[in-house]
Amino acid sequence: MDRKKQSSKEKKLKRKEELAKKQSIDEFVRVANAKAAPIEEFPSFLKYERNGLNLIMEAGRGDSLSPPVKQYVQTLLKVNMEEPYGPEEWPAEEKNKRREMVSPDARYIFVKQPCSNSTEILPTDRSNNLLWKGEGDPIVAFVHYRFVVEHEVPALYVYEIQVEQAVQGKGLGKFLMQFLELIARKNGMKAMLLTLQKRNVRALAFYTGKLRFKIAAISPSRWANTLIGAAKSYEILCKTFDPDAKSILEDGN
């Protein structure tokens, strides 16, 4: 066979393989996004009964949040994140987060304190300081996550994991991240990703220590031009479950 024809045939075959791979990856994400409530596939994780807490988990979507839930999410974000972002970055970031939170792609885990157990779960001084202002069981924490494709890797991206001060220090954050990892693996995702402010030193130690996340190859601090990367105020962390995902997101190949 003529060398040019052979080369053309090989290129067409490679393009076909690349297209098939892309379609397969997109299908994983499409199927995951089509699920109304991915958390309900794990009934044993829908309760958190540890360290004096007795909480329940409920699913949510960004395009169906009620006004009280929207207000709660905005309030807890401001309480927890205004300081790590700082006065220079927070006003613009707050607007961005308000847009993100109502996206149809946004998936939520809402952690609630059953009203019937409120006096048993938290001391009065803590219970009275909860931020929830709506009716029904108060929300005390939430997770905002999405199924995405990042550098040709199907991944679960943790946009937010926010826990009220009243229930911090009781293992809830670690539990929620472990829950997200189960959801990611169950839905064919090959990695988890999250973005973190560099000045949030405690959170960085939590993710890289207890949860074994790595600074991703796509994080600013690992860019070839270190001057540009050093100027950025955030890191992107990843945890991979697959050799190909590790090669791309951790090793940068």
Residue pairs with C-beta under 8 A, 6 or more apart in sequence:
1 9
21 152
22 152
25 149
25 152
25 153
25 154
26 149
28 147
28 154
28 187
28 188
28 189
29 147
29 148
29 149
29 154
31 187
31 188
32 38
32 147
32 154
32 187
32 188
32 189
33 105
33 147
35 187
36 59
36 61
37 59
38 59
38 107
38 183
38 186
38 187
39 45
39 46
39 57
39 59
39 109
39 179
39 183
40 46
40 59
41 183
41 186
42 179
42 182
42 183
42 186
45 57
45 179
45 182
46 56
46 57
47 54
47 55
47 56
47 57
48 54
48 55
48 56
48 57
48 111
48 172
48 175
49 55
50 170
50 171
50 175
51 170
51 171
52 121
52 170
53 121
53 167
53 170
53 172
54 113
54 114
54 117
54 120
54 121
55 111
55 112
55 113
55 114
55 121
55 140
55 141
55 167
55 172
56 111
56 112
56 114
56 137
57 109
57 110
57 111
57 112
57 179
58 109
58 110
58 112
59 107
59 108
59 109
59 110
60 69
60 107
60 108
60 109
60 110
60 142
61 104
61 106
61 107
61 108
62 100
62 101
62 102
62 103
62 104
62 105
62 106
62 107
62 108
62 144
63 102
63 103
63 104
63 106
65 73
65 101
65 102
65 108
66 134
68 132
68 133
68 134
68 135
69 110
69 134
69 139
70 101
70 102
71 133
71 134
72 131
72 132
72 133
72 134
72 139
72 142
73 101
73 142
73 144
73 162
74 94
74 97
74 98
74 101
75 131
76 131
76 142
76 162
76 164
77 94
77 97
77 160
77 162
78 94
79 131
79 165
80 162
80 163
81 90
81 93
81 97
81 162
81 197
82 90
82 94
84 197
84 199
84 200
84 203
85 93
85 197
85 233
86 199
89 233
97 160
100 106
100 144
100 159
101 144
101 160
103 146
105 146
105 147
106 144
106 146
106 159
107 144
107 145
107 146
107 147
108 142
108 143
108 144
108 145
109 142
109 143
109 145
109 176
109 179
109 180
110 139
110 141
110 142
111 139
111 140
111 141
111 142
111 163
111 167
111 172
111 176
112 137
112 138
112 139
112 140
113 121
113 122
113 130
113 137
113 138
113 139
113 140
113 167
114 137
115 136
115 137
115 138
118 127
118 138
119 127
121 127
122 130
122 166
122 167
126 166
127 166
129 165
129 166
130 138
130 140
130 164
130 166
131 164
132 138
132 139
132 140
140 163
140 164
140 166
140 167
141 161
141 162
141 163
141 164
141 167
141 172
141 176
142 160
142 161
142 162
143 158
143 160
143 161
143 162
143 176
143 180
144 158
144 159
144 160
144 161
145 156
145 157
145 158
145 159
145 180
145 183
146 156
146 157
146 159
147 154
147 155
147 156
147 157
147 187
147 189
148 154
148 155
148 156
148 157
148 193
149 155
150 157
150 191
150 193
150 218
150 249
151 218
151 248
151 249
152 248
153 190
153 191
153 240
153 242
153 244
153 245
153 248
153 249
154 188
154 189
154 190
154 191
155 184
155 189
155 190
155 191
155 192
155 193
155 238
155 245
155 249
156 180
156 183
156 184
156 187
156 189
156 191
156 192
156 193
157 192
157 193
157 194
158 177
158 180
158 192
158 193
158 194
159 194
161 173
161 176
161 177
161 194
163 172
163 173
163 176
173 206
174 206
174 210
174 211
177 211
180 192
181 192
181 239
184 191
184 192
184 241
185 241
189 241
190 240
190 241
190 242
190 244
190 245
191 238
191 239
191 240
191 241
191 242
191 245
191 249
192 213
192 238
192 239
193 216
193 236
193 237
193 238
193 249
194 207
194 213
194 236
194 237
195 234
195 235
195 236
195 237
196 203
196 204
196 207
196 234
196 235
196 236
196 237
197 203
197 233
197 234
198 204
198 233
198 234
198 235
199 233
204 235
204 237
207 213
207 237
208 214
208 215
208 237
211 239
212 239
213 237
213 238
213 239
214 237
214 238
214 239
214 250
215 221
215 222
215 235
215 236
215 237
215 238
216 222
216 235
216 236
216 237
216 238
216 249
216 250
217 248
217 249
217 250
217 251
217 252
218 236
218 249
218 252
219 229
219 234
219 235
219 236
219 237
220 228
220 229
220 230
220 231
220 232
220 234
220 235
220 236
221 229
221 230
221 232
221 235
222 229
222 252
223 229
238 249
238 250
240 246
240 249
240 250
247 253
